[in-house]
Amino acid sequence: MENRITVSICGEEYTFTAEESPSYMQKVAAMVDEKMSDILRSSHVSRTDAAVLAAVNLADEYLKNQSSGENLRGQLKGYLDEANRAKAEVSELKREIFKLQQQLEKGK
Protein backbone atom coordinates (compact mmCIF):
# COMPACT_ATOMS: atom_id res chain seq x y z
CA MET A 1 0.00 0.00 0.00
CA GLU A 2 1.33 3.40 -0.90
CA ASN A 3 1.64 5.99 1.82
CA ARG A 4 1.34 9.70 1.21
CA ILE A 5 3.48 11.89 3.46
CA THR A 6 4.39 15.55 3.57
CA VAL A 7 7.84 16.41 4.89
CA SER A 8 9.83 19.59 5.37
CA ILE A 9 13.32 19.91 3.91
CA CYS A 10 15.10 23.21 4.41
CA GLY A 11 11.82 24.97 5.07
CA GLU A 12 10.11 23.68 1.93
CA GLU A 13 7.20 21.22 2.05
CA TYR A 14 7.37 18.13 -0.16
CA THR A 15 4.70 15.46 -0.53
CA PHE A 16 5.85 11.94 -1.33
CA THR A 17 4.00 8.77 -2.18
CA ALA A 18 5.97 5.72 -1.13
CA GLU A 19 5.61 2.06 -0.19
CA GLU A 20 7.65 2.71 2.96
CA SER A 21 6.08 3.72 6.26
CA PRO A 22 5.57 7.40 7.07
CA SER A 23 8.06 7.15 9.97
CA TYR A 24 10.70 5.80 7.60
CA MET A 25 10.08 8.58 5.10
CA GLN A 26 10.34 11.14 7.96
CA LYS A 27 13.79 9.70 8.78
CA VAL A 28 14.84 9.95 5.13
CA ALA A 29 13.63 13.55 4.90
CA ALA A 30 15.35 14.42 8.20
CA MET A 31 18.63 13.05 6.89
CA VAL A 32 18.39 15.10 3.69
CA ASP A 33 17.32 18.18 5.66
CA GLU A 34 20.28 17.79 8.03
CA LYS A 35 22.79 17.38 5.17
CA MET A 36 21.43 20.36 3.26
CA SER A 37 21.23 22.53 6.39
CA ASP A 38 24.84 21.69 7.30
CA ILE A 39 25.99 22.63 3.80
CA LEU A 40 23.98 25.85 3.75
CA ARG A 41 25.40 26.85 7.17
CA SER A 42 29.00 26.07 6.29
CA SER A 43 29.20 27.58 2.80
CA HIS A 44 27.63 30.25 0.67
CA VAL A 45 25.82 28.18 -1.93
CA SER A 46 22.32 28.17 -3.36
CA ARG A 47 19.68 25.69 -2.24
CA THR A 48 20.08 23.88 -5.54
CA ASP A 49 23.83 23.53 -5.05
CA ALA A 50 23.25 22.44 -1.44
CA ALA A 51 20.82 19.79 -2.69
CA VAL A 52 23.36 18.50 -5.21
CA LEU A 53 26.15 18.49 -2.61
CA ALA A 54 23.87 16.69 -0.12
CA ALA A 55 23.02 14.10 -2.78
CA VAL A 56 26.72 13.61 -3.55
CA ASN A 57 27.55 13.26 0.16
CA LEU A 58 24.72 10.77 0.71
CA ALA A 59 25.72 8.77 -2.38
CA ASP A 60 29.31 8.71 -1.11
CA GLU A 61 28.17 7.41 2.30
CA TYR A 62 25.93 4.84 0.61
CA LEU A 63 28.71 3.49 -1.61
CA LYS A 64 31.18 3.32 1.29
CA ASN A 65 28.61 1.50 3.44
CA GLN A 66 27.83 -0.86 0.57
CA SER A 67 31.53 -1.66 0.17
CA SER A 68 31.89 -2.14 3.92
CA GLY A 69 28.88 -4.47 3.90
CA GLU A 70 30.41 -6.53 1.09
CA ASN A 71 33.67 -6.78 3.05
CA LEU A 72 31.78 -7.92 6.15
CA ARG A 73 29.86 -10.51 4.11
CA GLY A 74 33.16 -11.82 2.75
CA GLN A 75 34.63 -12.06 6.24
CA LEU A 76 31.51 -13.81 7.50
CA LYS A 77 31.65 -16.31 4.62
CA GLY A 78 35.29 -17.00 5.50
CA TYR A 79 34.37 -17.58 9.15
CA LEU A 80 31.51 -19.88 8.17
CA ASP A 81 33.78 -21.86 5.83
CA GLU A 82 36.35 -22.17 8.62
CA ALA A 83 33.66 -23.30 11.08
CA ASN A 84 32.41 -25.92 8.60
CA ARG A 85 35.95 -27.24 8.13
CA ALA A 86 36.39 -27.41 11.90
CA LYS A 87 33.05 -29.22 12.24
CA ALA A 88 34.08 -31.76 9.62
CA GLU A 89 37.40 -32.25 11.40
CA VAL A 90 35.60 -32.80 14.72
CA SER A 91 33.36 -35.40 13.09
CA GLU A 92 36.38 -37.19 11.64
CA LEU A 93 38.15 -37.15 15.01
CA LYS A 94 35.04 -38.56 16.71
CA ARG A 95 35.04 -41.42 14.19
CA GLU A 96 38.71 -42.07 14.92
CA ILE A 97 38.03 -42.09 18.67
CA PHE A 98 35.17 -44.51 18.16
CA LYS A 99 37.39 -46.83 16.08
CA LEU A 100 40.12 -46.72 18.72
CA GLN A 101 37.60 -47.48 21.45
CA GLN A 102 36.35 -50.43 19.43
CA GLN A 103 39.90 -51.71 19.03
CA LEU A 104 40.53 -51.36 22.76
CA GLU A 105 37.32 -53.28 23.54
CA LYS A 106 38.39 -56.12 21.20
CA GLY A 107 41.85 -56.21 22.82
CA LYS A 108 40.47 -56.81 26.33
Secondary structure, DSSP 8 states (H G I E B T S, - for coil): --EEEEEEETTEEEEEEESS-HHHHHHHHHHHHHHHHHHHHHS---HHHHHHHHHHHHHHHHHHHHHHHHHHHHHHHHHHHHHHHHHHHHHHHHHHHHHHHHHHHHH-
